[in-house]
Amino acid sequence: MKRYDSVFHLPTKVIMGDNCIFEHRSLLKELGDKALIVTGKRSAKANGSYRDLVKALEANGQAYCLYDQVMSNPTVDCVFEAAALARQERCDWVIAIGGGSPMDAAKAAAALAVQPVPQASLFSSVFSQALPIVAVPTTAGTGAEVTPNAVLTNDAAQTKTSVAAPVLVPRLAFLDARYMQGLPQSITINTAIDALSHGIEGLLSVRASPWSDVLAKASIGAIADCFPALEGAAAEWNQSQVRQKLLWAATLGGMVIAHTGTIAVHAMGYMLTYFKDIDHGRANGLLLGRYLQLVQAKERAEDPPRIPELLLAMHIPNVETFTGILDRLLGKRERCNATELAYYADRAITAKNSANGLIPVTREELLEVFSTSLG
């Protein structure tokens, strides 16, 4: 009964629907006179989200400035640059438009704008204050619009590392699936698998609770419903109802990991992203099937097994079927040599995520997952 001793808190107000930014622009008015808009270089302008936000701000009479230099896997230099702009322009709040990278960068910048720390101390600092944060996701993957984490490239540690604090949870999240129309199939699949890994890893976390389990299973089930469309032609995976379902599921997945954290799959995936420049969601997907096979083999008879619950949520008969679906979605796999994989296993087993799983894993077992997935 220990699992029922739990706490669930969601401080983010989530608004979902077409044109929701403009229709709910009064919520932005409450945050201050001037916003720092944080985006990548092109996508927010191309998909209409930046235009809609500016229209809402101008209707409110609010000023804004733009930081549009966020790259995939944002760096420490990037977030310090954005924070400096927020201070220079005396911004009252920060709004991120984009996928996980702009949202993570915006969170870190919002904290650094009011609580500057030396760059070398960023990942060891405790942040107790930040400018108010608003998130507009334009991919359906990270769920960063409802989490307290900002995941950044950590060159000193040669991986991706989270800056985490309650003050980094966005106050508002606007979910408008129109901004995802026209995303390439590869991005649609990679981000969907990222969201799927959040639900699965949350279900397999030592911090899982009845609250997070409900959200995890709903997220996993919704993404599994989209598997046939994701494998199909553009007329299937680009339809608005698929986009809406994936966006909803991704936000649910973010709610899950905000409470459970992630497990070894993320720790391993970060190695592939940092050293091989493999998209984060794809990196997780390359490992996920083989990792579940490991967990299934290790689940003890006296423990309530989680893999059957997971398979039931996806309406899939076994892990092998799931692995086959991932193989079809991901296509030809990247390959790594034995020396690389041994190094990745050495690094991944030391990550905090790897100790967060319900089923303990060893360095040798992680190496086996790496090898069977990428060897």
Backbone hydrogen bonds, N-H to C=O, Kabsch-Sander energy under -0.5 kcal/mol:
donor,donor_aa,acceptor,acceptor_aa,energy
4,Y,1,M,-1.6
5,D,2,K,-2.2
6,S,4,Y,-1.4
13,K,171,R,-2.8
14,V,12,T,-0.7
15,I,13,K,-0.5
15,I,173,A,-3.0
17,G,175,L,-2.7
20,C,17,G,-1.5
23,E,19,N,-2.0
24,H,20,C,-1.6
25,R,22,F,-1.5
27,L,24,H,-1.7
28,L,25,R,-0.9
29,K,25,R,-1.4
30,E,26,S,-0.8
31,L,28,L,-1.9
32,G,29,K,-0.7
35,A,63,A,-2.0
36,L,93,W,-2.3
37,I,35,A,-0.6
37,I,65,C,-2.9
38,V,36,L,-0.6
38,V,95,I,-2.8
39,T,37,I,-0.5
39,T,67,Y,-2.5
45,K,42,R,-0.9
46,A,42,R,-2.0
47,N,43,S,-2.7
50,Y,44,A,-2.3
52,D,48,G,-2.2
53,L,49,S,-2.3
54,V,50,Y,-2.6
55,K,51,R,-2.3
56,A,52,D,-1.9
57,L,53,L,-2.8
58,E,54,V,-2.8
59,A,55,K,-1.8
60,N,56,A,-1.6
61,G,57,L,-0.8
62,Q,57,L,-2.7
63,A,33,D,-2.6
65,C,35,A,-2.1
67,Y,37,I,-3.3
68,D,66,L,-0.5
70,V,39,T,-1.8
79,V,75,T,-1.6
80,F,76,V,-2.1
81,E,77,D,-2.0
82,A,78,C,-2.2
83,A,79,V,-2.1
84,A,80,F,-2.1
85,L,81,E,-1.8
86,A,82,A,-2.0
87,R,83,A,-2.1
88,Q,84,A,-2.7
89,E,85,L,-2.6
90,R,87,R,-0.9
91,C,86,A,-2.5
92,D,34,K,-2.8
93,W,34,K,-1.2
94,V,132,P,-2.8
95,I,36,L,-2.8
96,A,134,V,-2.8
97,I,38,V,-2.4
98,G,136,V,-2.2
103,M,99,G,-1.7
104,D,100,G,-2.9
105,A,101,S,-2.6
106,A,102,P,-2.5
107,K,103,M,-1.9
108,A,104,D,-2.1
109,A,105,A,-2.6
110,A,106,A,-2.5
111,A,107,K,-1.7
112,L,108,A,-2.7
113,A,109,A,-2.1
114,V,110,A,-0.5
114,V,111,A,-1.0
115,Q,111,A,-1.8
121,S,118,P,-1.6
122,L,119,Q,-1.5
124,S,121,S,-1.0
125,S,121,S,-0.8
125,S,122,L,-1.0
127,F,125,S,-0.6
128,S,126,V,-0.5
131,L,110,A,-1.9
134,V,94,V,-2.1
135,A,172,L,-2.3
136,V,96,A,-2.3
138,T,98,G,-1.5
139,T,98,G,-0.5
141,G,139,T,-0.9
146,V,143,G,-2.0
147,T,144,A,-1.1
150,A,163,V,-2.4
152,L,150,A,-0.6
152,L,161,T,-2.8
153,T,74,P,-2.9
154,N,159,T,-3.1
155,D,153,T,-0.7
158,Q,154,N,-0.9
159,T,154,N,-1.7
161,T,152,L,-2.7
163,V,150,A,-2.7
164,A,162,S,-0.6
165,A,148,P,-2.0
168,L,165,A,-2.1
169,V,166,P,-1.6
171,R,133,I,-2.8
172,L,133,I,-1.1
173,A,13,K,-2.2
174,F,135,A,-2.4
175,L,15,I,-3.3
175,L,173,A,-0.6
176,D,174,F,-0.7
177,A,175,L,-0.5
179,Y,176,D,-1.6
180,M,177,A,-1.8
181,Q,178,R,-1.4
183,L,180,M,-2.0
188,T,184,P,-2.4
189,I,185,Q,-2.7
190,N,186,S,-2.7
191,T,187,I,-2.6
192,A,188,T,-1.8
193,I,189,I,-2.4
194,D,190,N,-1.8
195,A,191,T,-2.4
196,L,192,A,-2.4
197,S,193,I,-2.6
198,H,194,D,-1.5
199,G,195,A,-1.8
200,I,196,L,-2.5
201,E,197,S,-2.9
202,G,198,H,-2.3
203,L,199,G,-1.9
204,L,200,I,-1.4
205,S,202,G,-1.1
206,V,356,N,-2.8
208,A,205,S,-1.5
213,D,209,S,-2.7
214,V,210,P,-1.6
215,L,211,W,-1.5
216,A,212,S,-3.0
217,K,213,D,-2.8
218,A,214,V,-1.9
219,S,215,L,-2.5
220,I,216,A,-3.0
221,G,217,K,-2.5
222,A,218,A,-2.1
223,I,219,S,-2.2
224,A,220,I,-2.5
225,D,221,G,-1.9
226,C,222,A,-0.7
226,C,223,I,-1.0
227,F,224,A,-1.4
230,L,226,C,-2.7
231,E,227,F,-1.8
232,G,228,P,-0.5
232,G,229,A,-1.1
236,E,233,A,-2.2
237,W,229,A,-0.5
237,W,233,A,-1.9
238,N,234,A,-2.2
239,Q,236,E,-1.1
242,V,239,Q,-0.7
243,R,239,Q,-2.1
244,Q,240,S,-2.7
245,K,241,Q,-2.0
246,L,242,V,-2.5
247,L,243,R,-2.3
248,W,244,Q,-2.4
249,A,245,K,-2.5
250,A,246,L,-2.4
251,T,247,L,-1.9
252,L,248,W,-2.1
253,G,249,A,-2.4
254,G,250,A,-1.9
255,M,251,T,-2.1
256,V,252,L,-2.0
257,I,253,G,-2.3
258,A,254,G,-1.7
259,H,255,M,-0.6
259,H,256,V,-1.6
260,T,256,V,-2.2
261,G,257,I,-1.5
266,H,263,I,-1.1
267,A,263,I,-1.3
268,M,264,A,-2.8
269,G,265,V,-2.7
270,Y,266,H,-2.5
271,M,267,A,-0.8
271,M,268,M,-0.7
272,L,268,M,-1.2
273,T,269,G,-2.2
274,Y,270,Y,-2.8
275,F,271,M,-2.6
276,K,272,L,-1.5
277,D,273,T,-1.0
278,I,272,L,-1.5
283,A,279,D,-3.0
284,N,280,H,-2.2
285,G,281,G,-2.3
286,L,282,R,-2.4
287,L,283,A,-0.8
287,L,284,N,-0.9
288,L,284,N,-1.8
289,G,285,G,-0.7
291,Y,287,L,-2.2
292,L,288,L,-2.3
293,Q,289,G,-1.7
294,L,290,R,-1.7
295,V,291,Y,-2.4
296,Q,292,L,-2.8
297,A,293,Q,-1.9
298,K,294,L,-1.2
298,K,295,V,-0.5
299,E,295,V,-1.7
303,D,300,R,-1.4
310,L,306,R,-2.4
311,L,307,I,-2.7
312,L,308,P,-2.2
313,A,309,E,-2.1
314,M,310,L,-1.3
315,H,311,L,-0.8
315,H,312,L,-0.7
316,I,311,L,-2.3
322,F,318,N,-1.6
323,T,319,V,-2.7
324,G,320,E,-2.0
325,I,321,T,-1.9
326,L,322,F,-2.4
327,D,323,T,-2.4
328,R,324,G,-2.1
329,L,325,I,-2.4
330,L,326,L,-2.8
331,G,327,D,-1.8
336,C,374,L,-2.1
341,L,337,N,-2.3
342,A,338,A,-2.2
343,Y,339,T,-1.9
344,Y,340,E,-2.5
345,A,341,L,-2.3
346,D,342,A,-2.2
347,R,343,Y,-2.0
348,A,344,Y,-3.0
349,I,345,A,-2.0
350,T,347,R,-0.9
351,A,348,A,-1.4
354,S,351,A,-0.7
355,A,351,A,-0.5
355,A,352,K,-1.3
356,N,353,N,-2.0
358,L,204,L,-3.3
366,L,362,T,-2.2
367,L,363,R,-2.3
368,E,364,E,-1.8
369,V,365,E,-2.0
370,F,366,L,-2.7
371,S,367,L,-2.9
372,T,368,E,-2.6
373,S,369,V,-1.6
374,L,370,F,-2.8
375,G,371,S,-2.2
